[in-house]
Amino acid sequence: MAWYNESVFYHIYPLGMTGAPKINDYKLSERRLLKLFPFVEKLKNTGFSAIYIGPLFQSVGHGYETTDYKCLDSRLGTNEDLKSFVSHCHKNGIRVIFDGVFNHTGRDFFAFKDILEKREGSRYKNWYNINFWGNNSYNDGFSYENWGGYDLLVKLNQKNPEVTDYITDVIRFWVSEFDVDGIRLDAADVLDFDFMKKLRTTANEVKEDFWLMGEVIHGDYNRWANAETLHSVTNYHLHKALYSGHNDRNYFEIAHTVKRLQDMDRSLILYNFADNHDVERIYTKLHNKSHFVPVHILLFTLPGIPSVYYGSELGIEGRKEKHSDDSLRPCIPIEAYEEKEKNNPFIELISALCKIRSSEKALFCGEYKELLLTNRQYAFSRSAYGKSVIVAVNNDDNEASLSVSAYGCGSYTGALGGEKYTAADGRLNFTLKGNSGEIFIPDGESLFEYTPVKIEIENKTEKITQKEEKNGIKSEIKEEKSATEEKLPPAPKDAVISDKSYEEMTVEELQAVILGLLAKNGPVTDRMRKDVEENVYHNSLVTWAKSFR
């Protein structure tokens, strides 16, 4: 099995974590990447075995408007610093993947600057989709295809062989210069499929088990993750189910999501996460903060590759704000981290889960089987090499007594609590505390002795205040109202018929089309309607609409 399928990832947004200035003046003022070196040993000791870090390369602002793919962002340091960082990670047994922003560039990228100067006379005019009879928000005297409606992000013409050759050369450079182990492709859901196939060919050539993982939000994931394109994609389906399934105390949503993903393709091993640099922190999203425990038990034991976003292992907050993601991408100096980690129940839980998953092969390659399912309790097994690990979670405030199939094994140890359990008549009987869970390991079959973890996370419920509503703070927390009670328009019975292509439709028209297509495939839940309502990104909606078959 490839290294990435066995890994536990730690996701770093470096410009935020190191406190870099919001705007790049392209001057090397401070080698901020060096601030991350002390974290590497901490991550190793916690149990993380891989880091996804990015964006890293020269850019204007947030990092996704690349201006030089072969130079570390000057706010972070030099190429030598990045080379040393990757080497330091490797020495500590940690693999590293970079963010590959290959869908678009910034306006300061050399090819676009040449077009600004020479217009139709530029040899790079076909590197982008340019209309020299139009105009844009920068008043350049021409228009171009951008990403997400932002003229700052100029979409590359991925059908141009010169562009493909350039990007594949960038990948080879990253491997030869920095020894990177893989790439997370930004905005993979709008990348050209032939372009991705060429990236996969390059990945197969540059390094053994070089990993390509793509950012995909909606649709059938096996369109992007297969033998010809990417190895894996981001699992936004499970991300949404994890928090809403707990906020609504509805484990049917999570179990249904797992089944739907299994039905797509059981061989898919997706990149799982509870939060990242684009969404609110999981601790902020959860109505009941003690649900942090069962959420992460599921994150580490359900099929897929678990990832923790920097700082979330400490239980920090981060609310998405209008026109700013700064609160999602905070600066965390090593001194503040070390103070926060003292007697911290969150990191104790994450560390235990990292080590349990890394030690039990069934948790990263085992067959999934549902054993028990109610709104508030959920149990399943992961089986491989003749061994079955049983996982159970409880989202109720009260304890729950459960009984599940024991697969003929006589006794188990709870890897988190350390308690011993003996099966009777082929059944494992146990009691779970409120808002908790356990991972049951068959006795005599583990090479490790697990140290019991005392997990005490305050059981409290957060409500949004009227003051916050007036200030326009976006939150998924609704006062005394569950997601199933939200007043959303009913899904249309038939897909909207229009003479327009998807690309020509407005966001509202695309949302209506998608609701109609969803309704054709079966019942449309409140959560599904809300997912459509909250997606206001035109390119993403176009891709979502095209994903229906």
N, C-alpha and C positions, 0 to 999 in steps of 0.2 A: 504493500500500500504506500502511496506517495506521502511525503512528509506533511503536506498541507492538510490532508484528511485526518491526520492524527494530532494536529496542532490546536492550541488555544491561543487566540490572537489578542493583542493589545493594540488599540487604535489610537494613534497620536495625530493631532492637528498641530504641527510644529510652530506655525506662526503665532497661534494662540497660546500654546503651552509655554513658550519661551518669552512671551510678552513683547513680540516684535511690533514695530510701528505699523499703523494701518496702511500708510502710503509709502511706497518704495522710492527713495531718491537715487537708487542704484550705487550708493556709496557704502563701502564696507566699514560700518561704524562699530559693530560689536559681533563677535562670533558666538551667536546665541545657541547654535546647535550644541556647543560644548556643555550647555546646561543640562542636556539630556543624558550625558554619560553616567552620572551617579544613579539614574533611575534604572539602568540596565540590570545591575545586580539585584536590585529590589524586585524587578519583574521576574527575574530568574527564580529568586527565592519564593515568590508568591506562587509560581508554577506556570507562568506564561512561557510559551515556546516559540512565539512568532510575533513580529510587530508589523502592522500596516501603518506607514507614516506618509503623510503628504497633505497638500501639495508641497513640493520641495524646491521647484526650479524657478528661475528668475521670472518675476511677475510684477504687476503694478500695485495690486492691492491684496485681495483675499487669497490669491494664489492660483486661481483657476483661469486667469487671463495671461497665460504663459507668454513670455517674451524671449526666452532662451532656454531650450530644452537641455542644453549641455552645460549649464552653469547653475550651481546652487544659488538660491535667492540670496542676494547680498545682505539682507537683513538677518540671515541665519549664519553666514560664514563663507567658507571657501570649499571648493571641491575636495581638497585634502581633508577638511573636517568631516565631510560626508563619507569619504572613503574610510576614515578612521572610525567613524561611528558604526558603519556596517561591520567592519572588521572586529570591533569591540563586541558587538552583538553576537557575531559568529563564535568568538572565543568563549562566550557564555552560553553557547548552545541555542541561540535564538536566531531564527531566520528573519529576513527583512523583505517586505514588498513595498514598492513605491506607488504613488498615485500617478497614473498616466493620463494626462489631459490631452487627448488626441482628437477630440471632436472639433475643437475650436482653439484659436489662439487669441492673444491680446493684440491690440492695435499697434503695439511697439515691436511686434515680431518682425524680423528682417524682411520677410516676403511681403507683408502688408505695408510696411513703410516704403518699400520700393514702388508699390502700386500707388500710394499716396503721392509720391514724387513724379512718377512717369505715366500714370493712368494707363491708357490703352497700350502704351509703349513698353510696359513692364513685362519682363519675361516670366513673372510670377502671376500674371493676371488670371491664369486658369487654376491657380492653387486655391482659389475661393470662387464662389458663385456670385459674380459681380454683375450689376446692371448699371452701365455707364450713362444711362439716360435717366436715372433716378437720383435720389438724395437720401440722406440719413440724418439722425439727430446731431451729428457732429458737423453737418453742412459740408461734407466732403465733395459734393457734386456727383456722387454716385451712391447707389444702395447695394446692399449685399445680404446674403442669408446669414442670420445670426442664431445664437442659441437662447431660447427662453424669452425672446423679445428684447434682449439686451444688446445694443450695438457695440458695447464694450467687448463682447465675445463673438469673434468673427468665425463662422463655421467653415472648416476646411472642406475642399472638394475631394472627398475620399475616393472618388472614381478616377482621379488623375494619377497615373502611375508614378509621376515625380513625387507626389505627396506621400504615396504609399512607400516608396523607396526611402524617402527622407525619414519617415516615422520608424520604419524597420531598422534604419541605420541608428536612430536614437536608442532603440532597445538594445542593439548590439553594443553601443557605446556605454549604456548604463551597466551592462553585464561586465564588459572588459574593464571599465574604469572604477566601478563601485562594487562589483560582485553581488549585485542585487539578485534575489531569489524568485521574484515574480512581480507582477504589476496588477494593480486594481485599475480597471478602465473606467474613467469618469464618463457619465452619460452614455453608457453602453447601449441603452435602449433606443438611442437614435443614431448609432453608428451603422455604417453600410456593412451588410453581411459579407460581401466579398472582401472588404477591407479587413474585417475581423478574421476571415479565413487566412489571409496573408500574415496577420499578426500571429495566428496560431502556428503557422508553418515556421515562422521565425522563432517562436518560443520553443518549438521542438528541436531547433538547431542550436540555440545559444547555450543551453545548459540542461543537464538532466533534471527532470521534474520541475522545470521552470513553469510557474503557475500564472495563468491568466484568469482573473476574477473580474466580473463586470458589474457596474451599478445598473440594476434593472428594477423598476418599481412595480409595474403591472404586467399582466399577460401570462402566457404559458412559458415558463422559464426554460423549457427544453428547446425553444426556438433559438436561444442564445447559448445555452450550455449543452454542448454535445461534442461528438468526436471531431467535428470540423472547425468549430469556432472557439468558445471559451470552456474552461474547465468547470467554472462555477459562477454564480451570480448572487447578488445580495437578496436576502429572503425578507422582503418587505411584508409579504403575506403573514409570516409568522410574527414579525415585529408588531404588527397591528393587533394580531390575535392575543399576544402575550399581555399587553396592557389592558385592552378592552375586555378580554375574557376574565380578567381579575376585577376590573372596575365594575363590570356588570355581574360579577360572581356567576359566570357562565362558562364552565369548562367545556361545554358542547362546542362553543366557537373554536377553542384551541384544538380540540380533537378533530373537528370537521376540517380545519385548516391543514392539519397534519395528513389526514386522509386524502384531501384534494391534492396536496403536494406529492404524496405517494402515488396517486393515480396518474399524475403527469408523467413520472418516470422514476421508478424505485431506485435506479442507479444514480440519480442526481444527488450530489452532496453539496448542499447550499451553505452560504455564508450567513450564519444566524447572528442576530444582535438585538439588544434591548433598546439601545439608543446609539446615536452617532452625531457627527458635526452638523447635521442638517435638521435634526428633530429634537424635541424637548428631552431633557434627562428623564430616565425612567423613574427616578425618585420623585420628580416633579409631577410626572404624568399619573402616578398611582394615587387614587383617592385614599386608600388605606395603605399607609406607609409600610406596615408590616408585611404587605404582599411582596415586598422586595425579595423575601426569602423564597416563596414558591416560584416566583417569576424566574429567578436565577437557577433554581434547581432544574426547571424545565429547559432553560436556555442551554445548560450544560449536558443534558441527558437525552433530549429529543434528537432525531436524526439531523445531522448538519454539523458545521464547524462553528463553535462558539467564539464570539468576540466581545470584549469589554472596552468601552470608550473611556479614554483617560479621565481619571477622577471619579468615575461612576463606581469604581470599586471602593471608594470612600463614602459613598452615599451622598454626593454633593447635588445641589439643585441647579437647574438651568432652564429658564422659561423662554420660549421663542417670542421675540418681540417684533413689533411692526418695523420693517425696514432695517432690522439689525439682528445678526446672529452672534453678537459679541458675548452674550451671557451663556451661549452654548460652547464657547471656545475660550475659556478663561486662562489666564496666566497662573501656573502653579509652580512656584519656586520649590526647590528641594527642601528648604527649611520648613515651608508651610506644609508640604506633604508629610514630612516626618512628624510634625506636630499633630497633624490630623489623623495619622495612622495609629497613634497610641491608643490602645484599648478600644479599637474600632471594630464593632461587630460585623460591619459590612465587609471589610477586607478579610476578616477571619473566615467568613462564609465563602468568599470568592476564592481564597487560597485553598480552602478544603476542597471546593468543587474542581479547581484546576488539577489538583493532585489526584482526586478520585477519577476524573475522566481520563487523565493521562495514564493511569495505572490499569484501568479496566478496558480491554480491547473491545468488549461488547458495546461500550458506549460510543465508540466512533466507527464501528463497522457492523454492529449487530442488527439483526432483523427486528423491526418494531412490531409489537402486537399490543393492542388495547386490551386491558384486563378488567377495568371497572370505570364507569363514567356516570356521574351525576352533575348537577349544576355546580356543586361545591367540592366534590372529590373526584380525583382522576388518578388512575393507576395504569401502568403499561410495563412491558418487559422489553429488554434489548438482548437478543440472543446471538451468540457466535461461538464457534469452536466447542460446541456442546455445553456452553455455560450461559445461564440466563440471569441477568441483573434485573431486579424489580424496582421500579420508581413509583412513588405515590406522593401526592400533594393534596393539601386541604386549604381552601380559600375562606373557610368559615371562621368566625371569631371563636367558636367553640370547638372542643376536641371532637374527633370522629373515630369510631371503631369500625375497621374495615376487614374484609376477608377476600383474598385473591388466590388464584391458582399458584401452587408452589413448585410446579414442574418436577415433582417427585423428590426434591431436595429436602433433607431432614432439618437443616438449621441454617440460619442466616445471621449476619451481623449488620446492624444499621451503620453505614459508613460515616454518617454525620453525628449521630447520637451515641454510637458505641454500644448500644444494647444488643443482647443476643435474643434470637427468636427461633422457636422450634415449630416446624410445620406439623399439622395433625390432619390425617385423612386427605393428604394432598393439597391442603389449604394453609396459607400463611395468614394468621390473624394478628392484628396489631392495632394500636391506637395512635393517631396523630394529634399533636397539639393544634390549637387554632392557628391558622395562617402559617403553616409550616409544611414540611415534607421530609421524606427519608429515601435513601438509596440502599436497598438491601442486597448485600453481596453474599453468595453462597459460601458457607464456611469451608475451609480447607482447600479453596480454589484460588485464593488471592495470594500474591507474592508479597503483599504489603499489610502492615498493621495500621489501621486508621486511628488517628487521635481524635477523640470526641471533641466536638465544637459546641461551645455554649453560645447560642445565638439568641440575643435579647434585643430585638428591634422594636421600638415603641409602637404600640398599636394605636394609631391615631388617624383620624379622617380629616382631610383638608377640604375646605369649601372656598369657593371664589366669593369675594366680597362685592358689594354693590359699587364701592369705590373703584375696585379693579376693573369692573365692567365699564364704568364711566370713563376710565383712563384708556380704554381700548386695548387692554392686555388680552391677547389671544390665549385661551386656555381650553383644554378639553374637559376641565372639571366644571360641572354644572351643579349649582346649589340644589341639593335634595332632589336630583333628577337623574335617572340612569339613561344610558345611551338608547335603550330600547323604548324610552318614553319620548324621545325627541320628535318634534313635529316636522317631518320631512315629506316632500311631495311624493306621491306614489309613483312607482316605476311604470313607464308606459308599457302596454302589452306588446307593441310592435316597434321595431327599430324605426327611427325617423328616416323618411325617404327624402332625398335631396339630390338635385342635379350637381351640387358642388362636390368637389373632391374633399377628402378629409383635410388636406393642407389648406384649402380655401375657407373652411368653416371657422366660425368664431369658437371661443372656449365654451360658451353656453350651448352652441349647437352640437359640439363634440360631446359634451356631457350628456345631452339628451340622447344622442346616438348610442352612447355606451350603455346608458340605462336600458334602452330598448334591446340592445344585443344581450345584455345580462338577463333580461326578462325572458328572452327566447330560450335561454339555457336552463331556466329553472327559477324557483322563488328568489326574489331579491330582498335581502334582509336590510334592516335599518343601517347596520354597519356598512354594507356594500353601498347603499345610497350615500352614506356620509363620506365614504372613501372617494366617490365620484365628485361629490360637492366640494371636497377640500382640495382636489387636484385642479389647480388653475394654470398649469403649465401646458401651453399649446403643443409643444413637441411631444411631451409625454402622453398627452391625450390622443394625439394622432397615432402614436405607436400602440397605445392600448387598444384603440378601435381596430387597428389592422391585425391585432393578435387573435381576433375571433375567427373561427373557421366555420 
